[in-house]
Amino acid sequence: MLKVESNSASETRAWGKKLARQLKGGEIIALIGNLGSGKTTFVQGLAQGLGIKDPIRSPTFVGHQIYHGKKFTLHHLDFYRFSPQEAEKSLYLPEIWREKNNILVIEWGGKVDAYLPSGTKIVEFIYLEPRRRQLIFRQK
């Protein structure tokens, strides 16, 4: 487990970039934290680190965004508006699981924690102050 503090959106994006450099493909990353805690900002940095040029927006209203990089395809899911049962069904999209060059990032991953496999990377975002967050990196 690693605990770090972020004092700005740019620092949160930098932590996303840092994680991106460690990815080999086929990973699942569950993001846990309240509204406004920095989850989408983190994914923006992760995508930059993966070489994705498209602007990253929260998929809250669409549920699933797909971004193509040079090496990996980023599947960005958001289960905020989903019930745990709906979220669970969304995890079993065959095209996500078959391809080893996919990276799956789940905002509101706590809703499906029971269904996430061992080895899932978990990043928890704790709001400290308007610009300060604690990020806790761990593995399931």
N, CA, C and O atoms as a GROMACS GRO file, in nm:
protein
  560
    1MET      N    1   0.085  -0.117   0.000
    1MET     CA    2   0.000   0.000   0.000
    1MET      C    3   0.090   0.124   0.000
    1MET      O    4   0.193   0.129   0.067
    2LEU      N    5   0.046   0.223  -0.077
    2LEU     CA    6   0.118   0.349  -0.085
    2LEU      C    7   0.019   0.462  -0.061
    2LEU      O    8  -0.085   0.468  -0.125
    3LYS      N    9   0.051   0.551   0.032
    3LYS     CA   10  -0.032   0.669   0.060
    3LYS      C   11   0.048   0.791   0.017
    3LYS      O   12   0.163   0.808   0.056
    4VAL      N   13  -0.017   0.876  -0.064
    4VAL     CA   14   0.047   1.000  -0.108
    4VAL      C   15  -0.053   1.114  -0.093
    4VAL      O   16  -0.173   1.092  -0.079
    5GLU      N   17   0.000   1.235  -0.095
    5GLU     CA   18  -0.086   1.351  -0.088
    5GLU      C   19  -0.073   1.429  -0.218
    5GLU      O   20   0.037   1.447  -0.270
    6SER      N   21  -0.186   1.475  -0.268
    6SER     CA   22  -0.187   1.560  -0.387
    6SER      C   23  -0.240   1.696  -0.345
    6SER      O   24  -0.342   1.706  -0.277
    7ASN      N   25  -0.170   1.800  -0.387
    7ASN     CA   26  -0.208   1.936  -0.350
    7ASN      C   27  -0.263   2.016  -0.467
    7ASN      O   28  -0.284   2.137  -0.456
    8SER      N   29  -0.287   1.949  -0.579
    8SER     CA   30  -0.343   2.019  -0.695
    8SER      C   31  -0.392   1.916  -0.797
    8SER      O   32  -0.359   1.798  -0.791
    9ALA      N   33  -0.472   1.966  -0.891
    9ALA     CA   34  -0.518   1.878  -1.000
    9ALA      C   35  -0.400   1.830  -1.082
    9ALA      O   36  -0.399   1.714  -1.126
   10SER      N   37  -0.301   1.914  -1.104
   10SER     CA   38  -0.185   1.872  -1.184
   10SER      C   39  -0.106   1.761  -1.114
   10SER      O   40  -0.054   1.672  -1.180
   11GLU      N   41  -0.098   1.766  -0.980
   11GLU     CA   42  -0.032   1.658  -0.907
   11GLU      C   43  -0.113   1.528  -0.918
   11GLU      O   44  -0.056   1.420  -0.931
   12THR      N   45  -0.245   1.539  -0.913
   12THR     CA   46  -0.329   1.419  -0.926
   12THR      C   47  -0.310   1.358  -1.064
   12THR      O   48  -0.299   1.236  -1.077
   13ARG      N   49  -0.306   1.443  -1.168
   13ARG     CA   50  -0.281   1.391  -1.304
   13ARG      C   51  -0.142   1.326  -1.311
   13ARG      O   52  -0.126   1.223  -1.377
   14ALA      N   53  -0.044   1.385  -1.244
   14ALA     CA   54   0.092   1.328  -1.245
   14ALA      C   55   0.094   1.188  -1.184
   14ALA      O   56   0.166   1.101  -1.232
   15TRP      N   57   0.015   1.166  -1.079
   15TRP     CA   58   0.008   1.031  -1.020
   15TRP      C   59  -0.057   0.933  -1.118
   15TRP      O   60  -0.019   0.816  -1.123
   16GLY      N   61  -0.154   0.981  -1.197
   16GLY     CA   62  -0.212   0.896  -1.301
   16GLY      C   63  -0.109   0.858  -1.406
   16GLY      O   64  -0.103   0.743  -1.448
   17LYS      N   65  -0.029   0.955  -1.449
   17LYS     CA   66   0.078   0.928  -1.546
   17LYS      C   67   0.178   0.828  -1.492
   17LYS      O   68   0.224   0.739  -1.563
   18LYS      N   69   0.210   0.844  -1.365
   18LYS     CA   70   0.307   0.752  -1.302
   18LYS      C   71   0.254   0.609  -1.302
   18LYS      O   72   0.329   0.516  -1.331
   19LEU      N   73   0.128   0.591  -1.271
   19LEU     CA   74   0.069   0.457  -1.274
   19LEU      C   75   0.069   0.403  -1.417
   19LEU      O   76   0.097   0.285  -1.438
   20ALA      N   77   0.040   0.487  -1.514
   20ALA     CA   78   0.035   0.443  -1.654
   20ALA      C   79   0.167   0.379  -1.697
   20ALA      O   80   0.167   0.282  -1.773
   21ARG      N   81   0.278   0.433  -1.650
   21ARG     CA   82   0.409   0.379  -1.688
   21ARG      C   83   0.431   0.236  -1.638
   21ARG      O   84   0.518   0.165  -1.689
   22GLN      N   85   0.354   0.194  -1.537
   22GLN     CA   86   0.370   0.060  -1.480
   22GLN      C   87   0.279  -0.044  -1.546
   22GLN      O   88   0.293  -0.163  -1.519
   23LEU      N   89   0.188  -0.002  -1.630
   23LEU     CA   90   0.088  -0.093  -1.686
   23LEU      C   91   0.143  -0.173  -1.803
   23LEU      O   92   0.222  -0.123  -1.884
   24LYS      N   93   0.100  -0.299  -1.809
   24LYS     CA   94   0.146  -0.390  -1.914
   24LYS      C   95   0.032  -0.432  -2.007
   24LYS      O   96   0.056  -0.493  -2.111
   25GLY      N   97  -0.091  -0.399  -1.969
   25GLY     CA   98  -0.209  -0.439  -2.046
   25GLY      C   99  -0.286  -0.546  -1.970
   25GLY      O  100  -0.227  -0.632  -1.905
   26GLY      N  101  -0.416  -0.539  -1.979
   26GLY     CA  102  -0.502  -0.635  -1.911
   26GLY      C  103  -0.536  -0.598  -1.768
   26GLY      O  104  -0.602  -0.675  -1.699
   27GLU      N  105  -0.491  -0.481  -1.721
   27GLU     CA  106  -0.516  -0.442  -1.582
   27GLU      C  107  -0.656  -0.385  -1.563
   27GLU      O  108  -0.717  -0.330  -1.655
   28ILE      N  109  -0.702  -0.400  -1.441
   28ILE     CA  110  -0.826  -0.338  -1.395
   28ILE      C  111  -0.787  -0.243  -1.283
   28ILE      O  112  -0.714  -0.280  -1.191
   29ILE      N  113  -0.837  -0.120  -1.292
   29ILE     CA  114  -0.809  -0.020  -1.190
   29ILE      C  115  -0.942   0.032  -1.139
   29ILE      O  116  -1.020   0.089  -1.214
   30ALA      N  117  -0.969   0.011  -1.011
   30ALA     CA  118  -1.092   0.058  -0.949
   30ALA      C  119  -1.062   0.185  -0.871
   30ALA      O  120  -0.972   0.188  -0.787
   31LEU      N  121  -1.139   0.290  -0.899
   31LEU     CA  122  -1.122   0.418  -0.832
   31LEU      C  123  -1.236   0.437  -0.734
   31LEU      O  124  -1.353   0.419  -0.768
   32ILE      N  125  -1.200   0.472  -0.611
   32ILE     CA  126  -1.298   0.486  -0.504
   32ILE      C  127  -1.283   0.625  -0.444
   32ILE      O  128  -1.171   0.666  -0.411
   33GLY      N  129  -1.393   0.698  -0.430
   33GLY     CA  130  -1.388   0.831  -0.370
   33GLY      C  131  -1.517   0.906  -0.394
   33GLY      O  132  -1.594   0.872  -0.484
   34ASN      N  133  -1.540   1.006  -0.314
   34ASN     CA  134  -1.662   1.085  -0.325
   34ASN      C  135  -1.661   1.171  -0.450
   34ASN      O  136  -1.558   1.182  -0.518
   35LEU      N  137  -1.775   1.232  -0.481
   35LEU     CA  138  -1.783   1.328  -0.590
   35LEU      C  139  -1.679   1.439  -0.569
   35LEU      O  140  -1.662   1.489  -0.458
   36GLY      N  141  -1.612   1.475  -0.676
   36GLY     CA  142  -1.515   1.583  -0.668
   36GLY      C  143  -1.384   1.549  -0.601
   36GLY      O  144  -1.305   1.638  -0.569
   37SER      N  145  -1.358   1.421  -0.580
   37SER     CA  146  -1.236   1.384  -0.509
   37SER      C  147  -1.114   1.369  -0.601
   37SER      O  148  -1.002   1.353  -0.553
   38GLY      N  149  -1.135   1.373  -0.734
   38GLY     CA  150  -1.021   1.369  -0.826
   38GLY      C  151  -1.013   1.246  -0.914
   38GLY      O  152  -0.911   1.227  -0.982
   39LYS      N  153  -1.115   1.164  -0.916
   39LYS     CA  154  -1.109   1.040  -0.994
   39LYS      C  155  -1.090   1.066  -1.144
   39LYS      O  156  -1.000   1.009  -1.206
   40THR      N  157  -1.173   1.152  -1.202
   40THR     CA  158  -1.162   1.179  -1.345
   40THR      C  159  -1.032   1.252  -1.376
   40THR      O  160  -0.971   1.226  -1.480
   41THR      N  161  -0.989   1.341  -1.289
   41THR     CA  162  -0.861   1.411  -1.307
   41THR      C  163  -0.747   1.310  -1.313
   41THR      O  164  -0.657   1.322  -1.396
   42PHE      N  165  -0.751   1.210  -1.225
   42PHE     CA  166  -0.651   1.103  -1.223
   42PHE      C  167  -0.652   1.027  -1.357
   42PHE      O  168  -0.546   0.998  -1.412
   43VAL      N  169  -0.772   0.997  -1.408
   43VAL     CA  170  -0.783   0.923  -1.534
   43VAL      C  171  -0.727   1.007  -1.649
   43VAL      O  172  -0.669   0.952  -1.743
   44GLN      N  173  -0.742   1.139  -1.643
   44GLN     CA  174  -0.683   1.226  -1.745
   44GLN      C  175  -0.531   1.208  -1.749
   44GLN      O  176  -0.473   1.198  -1.857
   45GLY      N  177  -0.468   1.203  -1.633
   45GLY     CA  178  -0.324   1.180  -1.628
   45GLY      C  179  -0.287   1.040  -1.674
   45GLY      O  180  -0.188   1.022  -1.745
   46LEU      N  181  -0.365   0.942  -1.634
   46LEU     CA  182  -0.342   0.804  -1.676
   46LEU      C  183  -0.346   0.795  -1.828
   46LEU      O  184  -0.259   0.734  -1.890
   47ALA      N  185  -0.447   0.857  -1.889
   47ALA     CA  186  -0.460   0.854  -2.035
   47ALA      C  187  -0.341   0.924  -2.101
   47ALA      O  188  -0.288   0.874  -2.201
   48GLN      N  189  -0.299   1.037  -2.048
   48GLN     CA  190  -0.182   1.106  -2.103
   48GLN      C  191  -0.060   1.014  -2.097
   48GLN      O  192   0.018   1.007  -2.192
   49GLY      N  193  -0.045   0.945  -1.984
   49GLY     CA  194   0.067   0.853  -1.969
   49GLY      C  195   0.061   0.735  -2.064
   49GLY      O  196   0.164   0.675  -2.095
   50LEU      N  197  -0.058   0.702  -2.112
   50LEU     CA  198  -0.076   0.594  -2.208
   50LEU      C  199  -0.065   0.645  -2.352
   50LEU      O  200  -0.080   0.567  -2.447
   51GLY      N  201  -0.040   0.775  -2.368
   51GLY     CA  202  -0.027   0.831  -2.502
   51GLY      C  203  -0.159   0.863  -2.570
   51GLY      O  204  -0.163   0.880  -2.691
   52ILE      N  205  -0.265   0.871  -2.494
   52ILE     CA  206  -0.397   0.902  -2.549
   52ILE      C  207  -0.409   1.054  -2.560
   52ILE      O  208  -0.388   1.126  -2.462
   53LYS      N  209  -0.443   1.101  -2.677
   53LYS     CA  210  -0.450   1.245  -2.704
   53LYS      C  211  -0.591   1.302  -2.686
   53LYS      O  212  -0.606   1.423  -2.667
   54ASP      N  213  -0.693   1.218  -2.690
   54ASP     CA  214  -0.831   1.266  -2.679
   54ASP      C  215  -0.857   1.325  -2.541
   54ASP      O  216  -0.800   1.280  -2.442
   55PRO      N  217  -0.943   1.427  -2.534
   55PRO     CA  218  -0.980   1.481  -2.403
   55PRO      C  219  -1.060   1.377  -2.324
   55PRO      O  220  -1.150   1.314  -2.378
   56ILE      N  221  -1.027   1.361  -2.198
   56ILE     CA  222  -1.094   1.264  -2.112
   56ILE      C  223  -1.201   1.337  -2.031
   56ILE      O  224  -1.172   1.434  -1.961
   57ARG      N  225  -1.322   1.288  -2.043
   57ARG     CA  226  -1.433   1.345  -1.967
   57ARG      C  227  -1.496   1.236  -1.883
   57ARG      O  228  -1.484   1.117  -1.913
   58SER      N  229  -1.562   1.277  -1.778
   58SER     CA  230  -1.629   1.181  -1.692
   58SER      C  231  -1.737   1.108  -1.772
   58SER      O  232  -1.817   1.172  -1.840
   59PRO      N  233  -1.740   0.976  -1.764
   59PRO     CA  234  -1.844   0.901  -1.835
   59PRO      C  235  -1.971   0.881  -1.752
   59PRO      O  236  -2.047   0.787  -1.775
   60THR      N  237  -1.995   0.969  -1.654
   60THR     CA  238  -2.108   0.953  -1.564
   60THR      C  239  -2.240   0.933  -1.637
   60THR      O  240  -2.319   0.846  -1.599
   61PHE      N  241  -2.265   1.010  -1.742
   61PHE     CA  242  -2.395   1.003  -1.808
   61PHE      C  243  -2.402   0.900  -1.920
   61PHE      O  244  -2.511   0.864  -1.963
   62VAL      N  245  -2.288   0.853  -1.967
   62VAL     CA  246  -2.289   0.751  -2.072
   62VAL      C  247  -2.246   0.614  -2.020
   62VAL      O  248  -2.275   0.513  -2.083
   63GLY      N  249  -2.180   0.611  -1.907
   63GLY     CA  250  -2.141   0.484  -1.844
   63GLY      C  251  -2.008   0.428  -1.889
   63GLY      O  252  -1.934   0.371  -1.808
   64HIS      N  253  -1.974   0.444  -2.020
   64HIS     CA  254  -1.856   0.378  -2.073
   64HIS      C  255  -1.798   0.462  -2.187
   64HIS      O  256  -1.867   0.490  -2.286
   65GLN      N  257  -1.674   0.503  -2.172
   65GLN     CA  258  -1.602   0.573  -2.278
   65GLN      C  259  -1.484   0.485  -2.319
   65GLN      O  260  -1.426   0.414  -2.237
   66ILE      N  261  -1.449   0.490  -2.447
   66ILE     CA  262  -1.336   0.413  -2.499
   66ILE      C  263  -1.239   0.510  -2.566
   66ILE      O  264  -1.278   0.594  -2.647
   67TYR      N  265  -1.111   0.498  -2.528
   67TYR     CA  266  -1.005   0.582  -2.584
   67TYR      C  267  -0.894   0.493  -2.637
   67TYR      O  268  -0.851   0.400  -2.569
   68HIS      N  269  -0.848   0.522  -2.757
   68HIS     CA  270  -0.745   0.441  -2.820
   68HIS      C  271  -0.610   0.514  -2.817
   68HIS      O  272  -0.597   0.627  -2.863
   69GLY      N  273  -0.512   0.445  -2.760
   69GLY     CA  274  -0.375   0.494  -2.760
   69GLY      C  275  -0.293   0.413  -2.857
   69GLY      O  276  -0.347   0.328  -2.928
   70LYS      N  277  -0.164   0.438  -2.862
   70LYS     CA  278  -0.076   0.365  -2.954
   70LYS      C  279  -0.063   0.219  -2.915
   70LYS      O  280  -0.059   0.131  -3.002
   71LYS      N  281  -0.056   0.192  -2.785
   71LYS     CA  282  -0.032   0.057  -2.737
   71LYS      C  283  -0.155  -0.004  -2.669
   71LYS      O  284  -0.179  -0.125  -2.681
   72PHE      N  285  -0.233   0.078  -2.599
   72PHE     CA  286  -0.345   0.027  -2.521
   72PHE      C  287  -0.475   0.098  -2.557
   72PHE      O  288  -0.476   0.210  -2.606
   73THR      N  289  -0.584   0.028  -2.530
   73THR     CA  290  -0.717   0.087  -2.537
   73THR      C  291  -0.766   0.103  -2.394
   73THR      O  292  -0.767   0.008  -2.317
   74LEU      N  293  -0.807   0.225  -2.361
   74LEU     CA  294  -0.854   0.256  -2.227
   74LEU      C  295  -1.007   0.252  -2.226
   74LEU      O  296  -1.073   0.326  -2.298
   75HIS      N  297  -1.061   0.164  -2.143
   75HIS     CA  298  -1.205   0.157  -2.120
   75HIS      C  299  -1.230   0.226  -1.988
   75HIS      O  300  -1.184   0.181  -1.883
   76HIS      N  301  -1.305   0.335  -1.993
   76HIS     CA  302  -1.330   0.418  -1.876
   76HIS      C  303  -1.478   0.405  -1.841
   76HIS      O  304  -1.565   0.456  -1.911
   77LEU      N  305  -1.505   0.336  -1.732
   77LEU     CA  306  -1.642   0.313  -1.687
   77LEU      C  307  -1.671   0.395  -1.563
   77LEU      O  308  -1.581   0.422  -1.483
   78ASP      N  309  -1.795   0.435  -1.548
   78ASP     CA  310  -1.837   0.512  -1.431
   78ASP      C  311  -1.969   0.453  -1.383
   78ASP      O  312  -2.068   0.453  -1.456
   79PHE      N  313  -1.969   0.404  -1.261
   79PHE     CA  314  -2.088   0.337  -1.207
   79PHE      C  315  -2.166   0.423  -1.108
   79PHE      O  316  -2.247   0.371  -1.031
   80TYR      N  317  -2.142   0.554  -1.109
   80TYR     CA  318  -2.212   0.642  -1.015
   80TYR      C  319  -2.363   0.629  -1.026
   80TYR      O  320  -2.432   0.621  -0.925
   81ARG      N  321  -2.415   0.627  -1.147
   81ARG     CA  322  -2.559   0.625  -1.170
   81ARG      C  323  -2.615   0.483  -1.176
   81ARG      O  324  -2.735   0.464  -1.196
   82PHE      N  325  -2.531   0.383  -1.160
   82PHE     CA  326  -2.573   0.243  -1.172
   82PHE      C  327  -2.602   0.185  -1.035
   82PHE      O  328  -2.540   0.222  -0.935
   83SER      N  329  -2.697   0.094  -1.031
   83SER     CA  330  -2.713   0.013  -0.910
   83SER      C  331  -2.600  -0.088  -0.909
   83SER      O  332  -2.539  -0.113  -1.013
   84PRO      N  333  -2.569  -0.148  -0.794
   84PRO     CA  334  -2.464  -0.250  -0.793
   84PRO      C  335  -2.491  -0.364  -0.893
   84PRO      O  336  -2.397  -0.417  -0.951
   85GLN      N  337  -2.618  -0.401  -0.912
   85GLN     CA  338  -2.652  -0.509  -1.006
   85GLN      C  339  -2.625  -0.466  -1.151
   85GLN      O  340  -2.571  -0.544  -1.230
   86GLU      N  341  -2.662  -0.343  -1.185
   86GLU     CA  342  -2.634  -0.293  -1.320
   86GLU      C  343  -2.484  -0.283  -1.343
   86GLU      O  344  -2.436  -0.317  -1.451
   87ALA      N  345  -2.413  -0.238  -1.245
   87ALA     CA  346  -2.267  -0.224  -1.256
   87ALA      C  347  -2.203  -0.361  -1.276
   87ALA      O  348  -2.113  -0.376  -1.358
   88GLU      N  349  -2.249  -0.460  -1.200
   88GLU     CA  350  -2.194  -0.595  -1.213
   88GLU      C  351  -2.211  -0.646  -1.356
   88GLU      O  352  -2.117  -0.701  -1.412
   89LYS      N  353  -2.329  -0.628  -1.415
   89LYS     CA  354  -2.353  -0.674  -1.553
   89LYS      C  355  -2.259  -0.605  -1.650
   89LYS      O  356  -2.213  -0.668  -1.746
   90SER      N  357  -2.229  -0.478  -1.627
   90SER     CA  358  -2.141  -0.402  -1.717
   90SER      C  359  -1.998  -0.453  -1.712
   90SER      O  360  -1.923  -0.434  -1.808
   91LEU      N  361  -1.958  -0.516  -1.605
   91LEU     CA  362  -1.821  -0.568  -1.594
   91LEU      C  363  -1.795  -0.684  -1.688
   91LEU      O  364  -1.679  -0.715  -1.716
   92TYR      N  365  -1.897  -0.747  -1.736
   92TYR     CA  366  -1.880  -0.867  -1.816
   92TYR      C  367  -1.895  -0.842  -1.964
   92TYR      O  368  -1.940  -0.929  -2.039
   93LEU      N  369  -1.858  -0.723  -2.008
   93LEU     CA  370  -1.858  -0.693  -2.150
   93LEU      C  371  -1.745  -0.774  -2.215
   93LEU      O  372  -1.628  -0.749  -2.185
   94PRO      N  373  -1.778  -0.868  -2.301
   94PRO     CA  374  -1.676  -0.959  -2.355
   94PRO      C  375  -1.558  -0.890  -2.422
   94PRO      O  376  -1.445  -0.935  -2.409
   95GLU      N  377  -1.584  -0.779  -2.494
   95GLU     CA  378  -1.473  -0.716  -2.566
   95GLU      C  379  -1.369  -0.656  -2.472
   95GLU      O  380  -1.254  -0.639  -2.511
   96ILE      N  381  -1.408  -0.626  -2.351
   96ILE     CA  382  -1.311  -0.571  -2.255
   96ILE      C  383  -1.219  -0.681  -2.204
   96ILE      O  384  -1.098  -0.661  -2.193
   97TRP      N  385  -1.274  -0.794  -2.173
   97TRP     CA  386  -1.197  -0.899  -2.106
   97TRP      C  387  -1.110  -0.980  -2.201
   97TRP      O  388  -1.009  -1.036  -2.159
   98ARG      N  389  -1.148  -0.989  -2.330
   98ARG     CA  390  -1.072  -1.072  -2.423
   98ARG      C  391  -0.938  -1.012  -2.463
   98ARG      O  392  -0.842  -1.086  -2.486
   99GLU      N  393  -0.932  -0.885  -2.472
   99GLU     CA  394  -0.813  -0.818  -2.526
   99GLU      C  395  -0.714  -0.782  -2.416
   99GLU      O  396  -0.748  -0.710  -2.322
  100LYS      N  397  -0.593  -0.830  -2.428
  100LYS     CA  398  -0.490  -0.803  -2.328
  100LYS      C  399  -0.430  -0.664  -2.343
  100LYS      O  400  -0.355  -0.620  -2.256
  101ASN      N  401  -0.461  -0.593  -2.452
  101ASN     CA  402  -0.410  -0.458  -2.464
  101ASN      C  403  -0.508  -0.356  -2.406
  101ASN      O  404  -0.488  -0.235  -2.419
  102ASN      N  405  -0.614  -0.404  -2.342
  102ASN     CA  406  -0.711  -0.316  -2.279
  102ASN      C  407  -0.671  -0.284  -2.136
  102ASN      O  408  -0.617  -0.368  -2.064
  103ILE      N  409  -0.699  -0.161  -2.096
  103ILE     CA  410  -0.688  -0.117  -1.958
  103ILE      C  411  -0.830  -0.078  -1.918
  103ILE      O  412  -0.894   0.003  -1.986
  104LEU      N  413  -0.880  -0.132  -1.810
  104LEU     CA  414  -1.015  -0.104  -1.763
  104LEU      C  415  -1.006  -0.020  -1.637
  104LEU      O  416  -0.949  -0.064  -1.537
  105VAL      N  417  -1.062   0.102  -1.642
  105VAL     CA  418  -1.066   0.191  -1.526
  105VAL      C  419  -1.212   0.210  -1.487
  105VAL      O  420  -1.295   0.246  -1.570
  106ILE      N  421  -1.241   0.186  -1.359
  106ILE     CA  422  -1.378   0.194  -1.310
  106ILE      C  423  -1.389   0.301  -1.203
  106ILE      O  424  -1.333   0.287  -1.094
  107GLU      N  425  -1.462   0.409  -1.236
  107GLU     CA  426  -1.493   0.508  -1.133
  107GLU      C  427  -1.612   0.454  -1.054
  107GLU      O  428  -1.702   0.391  -1.110
  108TRP      N  429  -1.611   0.479  -0.924
  108TRP     CA  430  -1.710   0.423  -0.831
  108TRP      C  431  -1.696   0.270  -0.827
  108TRP      O  432  -1.795   0.197  -0.822
  109GLY      N  433  -1.570   0.225  -0.828
  109GLY     CA  434  -1.540   0.083  -0.826
  109GLY      C  435  -1.585   0.012  -0.700
  109GLY      O  436  -1.597  -0.111  -0.700
  110GLY      N  437  -1.610   0.085  -0.592
  110GLY     CA  438  -1.659   0.022  -0.470
  110GLY      C  439  -1.792  -0.048  -0.487
  110GLY      O  440  -1.824  -0.139  -0.411
  111LYS      N  441  -1.870  -0.005  -0.587
  111LYS     CA  442  -2.000  -0.068  -0.611
  111LYS      C  443  -1.986  -0.211  -0.660
  111LYS      O  444  -2.080  -0.290  -0.648
  112VAL      N  445  -1.871  -0.245  -0.715
  112VAL     CA  446  -1.850  -0.379  -0.771
  112VAL      C  447  -1.731  -0.449  -0.708
  112VAL      O  448  -1.679  -0.545  -0.764
  113ASP      N  449  -1.688  -0.402  -0.593
  113ASP     CA  450  -1.570  -0.459  -0.528
  113ASP      C  451  -1.577  -0.610  -0.514
  113ASP      O  452  -1.477  -0.679  -0.535
  114ALA      N  453  -1.694  -0.663  -0.480
  114ALA     CA  454  -1.709  -0.808  -0.461
  114ALA      C  455  -1.686  -0.886  -0.589
  114ALA      O  456  -1.658  -1.006  -0.584
  115TYR      N  457  -1.697  -0.822  -0.705
  115TYR     CA  458  -1.685  -0.891  -0.833
  115TYR      C  459  -1.550  -0.870  -0.900
  115TYR      O  460  -1.521  -0.931  -1.003
  116LEU      N  461  -1.469  -0.785  -0.842
  116LEU     CA  462  -1.339  -0.756  -0.903
  116LEU      C  463  -1.239  -0.866  -0.869
  116LEU      O  464  -1.234  -0.913  -0.756
  117PRO      N  465  -1.161  -0.909  -0.968
  117PRO     CA  466  -1.068  -1.019  -0.944
  117PRO      C  467  -0.949  -0.977  -0.857
  117PRO      O  468  -0.916  -0.859  -0.845
  118SER      N  469  -0.888  -1.076  -0.799
  118SER     CA  470  -0.763  -1.055  -0.726
  118SER      C  471  -0.663  -0.992  -0.822
  118SER      O  472  -0.658  -1.028  -0.939
  119GLY      N  473  -0.584  -0.899  -0.773
  119GLY     CA  474  -0.488  -0.831  -0.857
  119GLY      C  475  -0.538  -0.697  -0.909
  119GLY      O  476  -0.461  -0.620  -0.966
  120THR      N  477  -0.667  -0.668  -0.888
  120THR     CA  478  -0.720  -0.538  -0.928
  120THR      C  479  -0.645  -0.428  -0.854
  120THR      O  480  -0.625  -0.437  -0.733
  121LYS      N  481  -0.605  -0.327  -0.927
  121LYS     CA  482  -0.540  -0.211  -0.865
  121LYS      C  483  -0.649  -0.118  -0.814
  121LYS      O  484  -0.743  -0.087  -0.887
  122ILE      N  485  -0.637  -0.075  -0.690
  122ILE     CA  486  -0.737   0.013  -0.630
  122ILE      C  487  -0.669   0.144  -0.592
  122ILE      O  488  -0.562   0.145  -0.532
  123VAL      N  489  -0.734   0.254  -0.630
  123VAL     CA  490  -0.687   0.386  -0.592
  123VAL      C  491  -0.803   0.453  -0.519
  123VAL      O  492  -0.910   0.473  -0.576
  124GLU      N  493  -0.781   0.486  -0.394
  124GLU     CA  494  -0.883   0.552  -0.313
  124GLU      C  495  -0.847   0.700  -0.300
  124GLU      O  496  -0.732   0.735  -0.274
  125PHE      N  497  -0.947   0.785  -0.316
  125PHE     CA  498  -0.930   0.930  -0.311
  125PHE      C  499  -1.002   0.983  -0.188
  125PHE      O  500  -1.122   0.964  -0.173
  126ILE      N  501  -0.928   1.048  -0.101
  126ILE     CA  502  -0.985   1.104   0.021
  126ILE      C  503  -0.971   1.256   0.015
  126ILE      O  504  -0.860   1.310   0.007
  127TYR      N  505  -1.084   1.324   0.020
  127TYR     CA  506  -1.089   1.470   0.017
  127TYR      C  507  -1.038   1.522   0.150
  127TYR      O  508  -1.090   1.486   0.256
  128LEU      N  509  -0.936   1.608   0.147
  128LEU     CA  510  -0.883   1.668   0.268
  128LEU      C  511  -0.922   1.815   0.279
  128LEU      O  512  -0.969   1.861   0.383
  129GLU      N  513  -0.901   1.888   0.171
  129GLU     CA  514  -0.932   2.031   0.161
  129GLU      C  515  -0.963   2.060   0.016
  129GLU      O  516  -0.947   1.972  -0.069
  130PRO      N  517  -1.008   2.182  -0.017
  130PRO     CA  518  -1.044   2.210  -0.157
  130PRO      C  519  -0.940   2.166  -0.261
  130PRO      O  520  -0.979   2.121  -0.369
  131ARG      N  521  -0.814   2.177  -0.233
  131ARG     CA  522  -0.713   2.134  -0.332
  131ARG      C  523  -0.630   2.015  -0.286
  131ARG      O  524  -0.546   1.966  -0.362
  132ARG      N  525  -0.651   1.968  -0.166
  132ARG     CA  526  -0.570   1.858  -0.111
  132ARG      C  527  -0.649   1.727  -0.109
  132ARG      O  528  -0.765   1.722  -0.067
  133ARG      N  529  -0.582   1.623  -0.155
  133ARG     CA  530  -0.640   1.489  -0.152
  133ARG      C  531  -0.533   1.393  -0.104
  133ARG      O  532  -0.413   1.415  -0.123
  134GLN      N  533  -0.578   1.287  -0.041
  134GLN     CA  534  -0.489   1.175  -0.013
  134GLN      C  535  -0.527   1.066  -0.112
  134GLN      O  536  -0.645   1.035  -0.129
  135LEU      N  537  -0.427   1.007  -0.176
  135LEU     CA  538  -0.448   0.896  -0.267
  135LEU      C  539  -0.385   0.773  -0.202
  135LEU      O  540  -0.270   0.776  -0.159
  136ILE      N  541  -0.462   0.667  -0.198
  136ILE     CA  542  -0.412   0.542  -0.141
  136ILE      C  543  -0.414   0.437  -0.252
  136ILE      O  544  -0.519   0.404  -0.307
  137PHE      N  545  -0.296   0.387  -0.284
  137PHE     CA  546  -0.281   0.284  -0.388
  137PHE      C  547  -0.265   0.149  -0.319
  137PHE      O  548  -0.182   0.132  -0.229
  138ARG      N  549  -0.346   0.053  -0.361
  138ARG     CA  550  -0.334  -0.082  -0.306
  138ARG      C  551  -0.380  -0.180  -0.412
  138ARG      O  552  -0.428  -0.142  -0.518
  139GLN      N  553  -0.363  -0.305  -0.382
  139GLN     CA  554  -0.403  -0.411  -0.473
  139GLN      C  555  -0.498  -0.504  -0.401
  139GLN      O  556  -0.481  -0.533  -0.283
  140LYS      N  557  -0.597  -0.551  -0.473
  140LYS     CA  558  -0.695  -0.643  -0.415
  140LYS      C  559  -0.634  -0.781  -0.406
  140LYS      O  560  -0.700  -0.874  -0.359
   0.00000   0.00000   0.00000
